[in-house]
Amino acid sequence: SIQARKPTQTPSKMALTYSDAMVPYFGLYAFTMCWDPDMFWGPNGLGQLPYFSKELGDSTTAGGFFARMVGLGFMIMFLGKTRFGVSDDAWMKSTVTFHVGSLWWFWKLTTAAGWTPWVWQLQCLLNFVFAAWGVQSMGGVDKLLKQD
């Protein structure tokens, strides 16, 4: 009997993977938050995504300092993947953990004074989509939680 052959699926060389997509995502926030959060993400920021509704200030103010520390945390993640040898597996576990772990606090900002609700609603949607993409890319929750 003749059996139909199942077509072999090979990923396109142009296909964007979750792992590759997260490098510029975290890198962008790393550089902009370290450099000048107000210039990029403030009420009149270049990004036109005003995460906060009033200026944070320079690195000597509480808001400016902590925004830059967030940027530094993202920079460490970014450099880990691009320069320090972090594997795709560890990178994806770290980024999915961020997307899921930050949802609670991000959602609270959708109704908090001093923040721009629609931007945080969009960020929550992105986090959910990115987390789902990451979990799917890793082969499911069991693989995500597996210690290597």
Backbone bond lengths (Angstrom), bond angles and torsions (degrees), N, CA, C in turn:
res aa  C-N    CA-C-N  psi(-1)  N-CA   C-N-CA  omega(-1)  CA-C   N-CA-C  phi
1 S - - - 1.449 - - 1.522 109.33 -
2 I 1.277 114.31 149.87 1.463 120.52 179.69 1.515 108.41 -95.62
3 Q 1.346 115.41 126.21 1.464 119.93 178.71 1.523 108.97 -105.14
4 A 1.306 114.37 139.14 1.468 119.05 177.69 1.520 108.82 -70.62
5 R 1.290 115.02 134.88 1.468 119.20 177.29 1.516 109.23 -84.02
6 K 1.301 114.04 136.17 1.465 119.67 176.54 1.527 107.54 -77.82
7 P 1.337 117.56 127.35 1.453 118.36 -179.72 1.532 110.96 -63.13
8 T 1.300 115.10 139.21 1.460 120.40 178.22 1.517 108.61 -81.35
9 Q 1.312 115.46 130.14 1.457 119.50 178.44 1.517 108.82 -101.33
10 T 1.297 114.91 124.80 1.460 119.61 175.16 1.518 107.41 -121.09
11 P 1.315 116.23 137.94 1.455 118.03 -178.89 1.536 110.82 -66.14
12 S 1.291 114.95 140.97 1.458 120.79 177.22 1.522 109.51 -66.10
13 K 1.313 115.93 144.02 1.466 119.10 176.90 1.525 111.29 -65.96
14 M 1.312 116.84 -17.93 1.464 121.22 179.74 1.526 112.19 -94.52
15 A 1.324 117.60 -6.42 1.461 120.49 -178.32 1.525 109.82 -66.24
16 L 1.297 115.68 133.71 1.460 121.55 178.38 1.516 108.45 -87.03
17 T 1.317 116.29 122.57 1.458 120.33 178.66 1.522 109.40 -89.39
18 Y 1.314 115.34 159.86 1.464 120.42 176.51 1.528 109.95 -58.39
19 S 1.312 116.45 -47.06 1.458 120.84 -178.50 1.529 111.44 -57.89
20 D 1.323 116.70 -46.58 1.469 120.72 179.64 1.522 112.01 -66.27
21 A 1.325 117.52 -37.33 1.465 121.28 -178.37 1.529 112.01 -67.22
22 M 1.317 116.94 -31.91 1.465 119.81 -177.34 1.527 113.21 -74.76
23 V 1.343 117.81 -19.85 1.469 120.22 179.41 1.530 110.67 -63.56
24 P 1.331 120.68 -55.84 1.472 118.52 178.13 1.528 112.91 -69.15
25 Y 1.329 117.26 -29.60 1.463 119.82 178.49 1.526 110.32 -59.89
26 F 1.324 117.08 -53.78 1.466 119.86 -179.86 1.525 111.09 -73.29
27 G 1.325 117.47 -33.16 1.461 120.71 177.99 1.520 112.51 -63.85
28 L 1.324 116.87 -40.90 1.462 121.21 178.46 1.520 110.89 -60.48
29 Y 1.324 115.92 -50.11 1.464 118.93 179.04 1.523 111.23 -64.93
30 A 1.318 117.52 -35.86 1.466 120.71 179.02 1.523 110.60 -59.13
31 F 1.307 116.67 -54.23 1.467 120.47 -176.38 1.527 112.43 -66.60
32 T 1.314 117.00 -43.34 1.467 118.99 -176.37 1.522 112.23 -71.96
33 M 1.319 117.69 -35.99 1.466 120.23 179.69 1.526 111.31 -74.13
34 C 1.322 117.58 -34.26 1.468 119.82 176.64 1.524 110.79 -72.60
35 W 1.316 116.93 -40.43 1.462 121.40 -174.09 1.521 111.62 -71.84
36 D 1.328 116.62 -60.63 1.461 120.63 -176.18 1.531 109.79 -166.57
37 P 1.323 117.45 88.14 1.469 119.93 -176.90 1.527 113.63 -57.19
38 D 1.331 117.32 -37.64 1.463 119.65 -179.68 1.532 111.37 -64.58
39 M 1.331 116.43 -40.62 1.469 120.11 -177.71 1.529 111.60 -63.58
40 F 1.324 117.28 -34.41 1.458 120.11 -176.55 1.529 113.51 -98.20
41 W 1.326 118.55 -38.55 1.456 121.19 -169.50 1.534 113.80 -123.32
42 G 1.319 117.32 4.60 1.458 121.58 179.41 1.522 112.41 -78.35
43 P 1.325 117.55 -174.97 1.464 121.87 -175.52 1.534 113.84 -58.96
44 N 1.319 117.63 -28.55 1.468 121.43 177.89 1.520 110.61 -119.13
45 G 1.316 116.48 30.45 1.455 121.91 -173.07 1.515 114.41 -69.38
46 L 1.316 114.24 155.66 1.464 121.55 179.74 1.528 112.29 -62.83
47 G 1.322 117.09 -31.20 1.462 121.12 -177.55 1.513 114.36 -72.84
48 Q 1.328 117.94 -12.53 1.472 123.14 -177.26 1.527 112.37 56.11
49 L 1.324 115.54 25.15 1.462 122.82 172.22 1.523 106.01 -125.51
50 P 1.326 116.89 81.81 1.462 119.77 -175.10 1.532 112.51 -75.43
51 Y 1.316 115.83 88.46 1.461 120.51 -178.58 1.525 112.39 -59.13
52 F 1.317 116.91 -33.07 1.468 120.85 179.57 1.518 108.18 -125.91
53 S 1.336 115.86 149.16 1.466 120.55 -171.59 1.527 113.76 -93.59
54 K 1.320 117.56 -3.96 1.455 119.80 173.09 1.522 108.68 -140.49
55 E 1.315 115.98 155.03 1.465 121.64 -176.43 1.531 110.97 -57.97
56 L 1.335 116.17 142.74 1.462 121.32 177.11 1.526 111.97 -86.66
57 G 1.316 115.63 -29.49 1.457 119.94 -179.31 1.517 112.57 95.59
58 D 1.335 114.50 -178.12 1.461 119.17 -178.64 1.527 110.46 -77.08
59 S 1.312 116.29 -174.18 1.462 120.65 -173.27 1.526 114.01 -72.01
60 T 1.327 117.68 -4.33 1.468 119.65 177.67 1.526 112.67 -92.80
61 T 1.329 117.80 -7.00 1.469 121.23 175.53 1.528 108.52 -92.31
62 A 1.318 116.82 158.15 1.472 119.82 -178.42 1.534 111.17 -59.26
63 G 1.328 116.94 -50.19 1.465 120.17 -178.88 1.513 112.32 -63.96
64 G 1.324 116.33 -44.56 1.463 120.82 179.90 1.520 112.44 -63.79
65 F 1.332 115.81 -40.26 1.454 120.38 179.06 1.534 110.96 -63.98
66 F 1.331 117.10 -51.00 1.458 119.67 -176.48 1.527 112.07 -68.63
67 A 1.329 117.90 -32.12 1.468 119.81 175.34 1.527 109.88 -62.42
68 R 1.317 116.42 -40.78 1.459 119.81 178.90 1.530 111.84 -69.91
69 M 1.315 117.44 -31.07 1.467 120.01 175.59 1.532 110.90 -68.06
70 V 1.346 116.44 -35.82 1.466 119.84 173.18 1.525 108.90 -61.49
71 G 1.329 115.99 -45.65 1.461 120.52 177.33 1.520 111.85 -58.40
72 L 1.325 117.21 -42.07 1.458 121.13 178.80 1.536 110.86 -63.77
73 G 1.328 116.92 -40.84 1.466 119.91 176.57 1.519 111.52 -60.28
74 F 1.327 116.47 -43.74 1.463 120.34 176.89 1.526 110.50 -65.75
75 M 1.337 117.01 -36.84 1.467 120.70 179.29 1.531 110.42 -63.34
76 I 1.323 116.83 -40.99 1.467 120.48 178.55 1.533 109.97 -62.86
77 M 1.341 116.42 -42.43 1.470 119.59 176.34 1.535 110.32 -61.80
78 F 1.327 116.47 -48.21 1.460 122.29 -178.06 1.530 110.88 -59.53
79 L 1.328 117.13 -48.39 1.469 120.76 179.83 1.529 111.17 -67.34
80 G 1.329 116.71 -32.86 1.455 119.47 175.91 1.514 111.41 -56.73
81 K 1.326 115.74 -44.06 1.464 120.10 -178.77 1.523 112.22 -77.69
82 T 1.334 117.58 -39.43 1.464 119.65 -173.04 1.532 114.50 -90.64
83 R 1.338 117.81 -22.09 1.472 119.74 -174.17 1.527 115.27 -132.62
84 F 1.320 118.60 -23.28 1.463 120.22 -170.98 1.524 114.00 -106.21
85 G 1.332 117.85 5.87 1.460 120.53 173.20 1.515 117.30 84.45
86 V 1.325 118.79 18.74 1.464 120.21 176.85 1.532 108.50 -65.95
87 S 1.325 116.06 130.46 1.468 121.30 -178.61 1.526 111.22 -69.99
88 D 1.325 115.61 161.07 1.471 120.25 175.54 1.521 110.47 -58.11
89 D 1.327 116.34 -41.45 1.460 120.91 -178.23 1.532 110.56 -60.93
90 A 1.321 117.24 -50.23 1.469 120.82 179.89 1.527 111.00 -66.09
91 W 1.324 117.34 -38.36 1.461 122.35 178.80 1.526 110.64 -61.62
92 M 1.326 116.28 -47.51 1.466 119.39 -178.59 1.526 111.22 -66.60
93 K 1.324 117.30 -38.98 1.464 119.77 177.06 1.527 110.70 -62.29
94 S 1.322 116.80 -40.58 1.470 120.98 179.78 1.527 111.80 -66.47
95 T 1.322 116.73 -45.33 1.460 119.28 -176.72 1.528 111.58 -71.16
96 V 1.328 117.53 -39.03 1.475 119.50 176.44 1.524 109.53 -63.90
97 T 1.321 117.02 -39.95 1.461 120.31 177.46 1.521 110.66 -59.69
98 F 1.327 117.29 -41.38 1.463 120.19 176.36 1.527 110.38 -62.05
99 H 1.326 117.18 -49.03 1.471 120.33 -176.29 1.522 112.15 -60.64
100 V 1.314 116.95 -40.33 1.464 120.03 179.41 1.528 110.70 -78.25
101 G 1.321 116.19 -46.32 1.454 120.88 -175.15 1.510 115.09 -64.72
102 S 1.312 117.84 -29.50 1.465 120.71 -178.22 1.525 113.56 -88.03
103 L 1.326 117.64 -10.72 1.471 120.00 -176.84 1.526 112.95 -56.56
104 W 1.291 119.17 -43.08 1.474 122.20 -177.97 1.523 110.64 -56.88
105 W 1.331 116.46 -51.14 1.465 120.01 -177.45 1.520 111.74 -71.92
106 F 1.318 117.10 -36.63 1.465 119.51 177.81 1.527 110.08 -63.45
107 W 1.326 117.63 -41.76 1.462 120.33 -178.98 1.526 111.03 -63.03
108 K 1.319 116.98 -36.85 1.465 120.19 178.94 1.529 111.34 -62.35
109 L 1.325 117.13 -27.59 1.474 120.72 -179.75 1.524 112.53 -75.72
110 T 1.329 118.08 -11.27 1.468 120.30 178.88 1.526 111.72 -71.05
111 T 1.335 116.99 -13.38 1.474 120.21 179.46 1.531 112.04 -129.52
112 A 1.308 118.17 8.63 1.470 121.25 -175.67 1.528 111.10 -92.65
113 A 1.310 116.00 145.56 1.469 121.27 177.29 1.528 109.63 -68.34
114 G 1.318 115.74 146.10 1.455 121.02 177.50 1.515 114.32 89.98
115 W 1.320 116.84 -1.22 1.457 121.92 -178.96 1.522 108.87 -123.60
116 T 1.302 117.86 164.21 1.464 122.60 -179.77 1.527 108.16 -101.71
117 P 1.349 116.69 103.72 1.472 120.07 -171.99 1.525 115.18 -53.14
118 W 1.340 118.41 -46.35 1.469 118.98 -175.57 1.522 112.06 -63.81
119 V 1.325 118.22 -32.16 1.466 120.29 179.14 1.523 110.01 -67.25
120 W 1.338 116.58 -41.10 1.461 119.97 -179.80 1.514 111.66 -72.90
121 Q 1.337 118.00 -30.37 1.462 120.03 173.29 1.526 109.74 -64.50
122 L 1.339 116.23 -43.90 1.458 120.48 176.77 1.528 110.65 -62.41
123 Q 1.335 117.35 -42.29 1.466 121.09 179.38 1.521 110.86 -62.38
124 C 1.332 117.59 -40.37 1.465 120.63 177.80 1.525 110.97 -63.35
125 L 1.325 116.97 -41.26 1.459 120.78 177.08 1.528 110.07 -62.09
126 L 1.326 116.73 -46.16 1.466 120.50 178.10 1.528 110.65 -59.91
127 N 1.319 116.95 -44.46 1.465 119.74 179.58 1.522 111.31 -59.05
128 F 1.323 116.29 -44.26 1.461 120.49 179.59 1.526 111.10 -62.24
129 V 1.328 116.47 -47.15 1.468 121.31 -179.80 1.529 110.58 -63.98
130 F 1.331 116.82 -46.13 1.463 120.03 179.99 1.531 111.17 -64.15
131 A 1.324 118.03 -39.59 1.464 120.69 178.74 1.531 110.10 -62.92
132 A 1.326 116.62 -45.29 1.470 120.41 179.45 1.527 110.58 -62.89
133 W 1.335 117.50 -42.51 1.465 122.19 178.50 1.536 109.49 -62.25
134 G 1.317 116.45 -43.44 1.459 120.65 -179.50 1.522 112.46 -64.82
135 V 1.329 116.76 -45.26 1.468 120.85 179.13 1.528 109.47 -62.33
136 Q 1.317 116.87 -44.16 1.466 121.14 178.79 1.531 109.96 -62.76
137 S 1.316 117.73 -42.13 1.467 122.13 -179.08 1.522 112.12 -64.25
138 M 1.320 116.01 -31.06 1.463 120.17 -179.73 1.521 112.76 -83.87
139 G 1.311 117.08 -11.25 1.456 119.67 179.14 1.521 113.84 97.22
140 G 1.322 116.90 19.30 1.454 120.57 175.63 1.519 113.60 112.65
141 V 1.313 114.76 170.31 1.461 122.36 -176.32 1.533 111.28 -64.03
142 D 1.349 117.70 -38.55 1.456 119.86 -179.78 1.530 111.96 -58.46
143 K 1.316 116.35 -42.14 1.473 120.42 178.48 1.516 110.39 -68.57
144 L 1.308 117.30 -37.95 1.456 121.54 178.93 1.521 111.13 -60.55
145 L 1.330 116.44 -40.92 1.459 121.28 -176.18 1.527 113.59 -84.89
146 K 1.327 116.59 -8.86 1.461 120.82 -177.82 1.529 109.98 -71.82
147 Q 1.318 115.07 131.80 1.461 120.36 176.65 1.513 108.48 -86.39
148 D 1.315 116.24 128.90 1.475 120.17 -179.15 1.507 110.82 -93.30
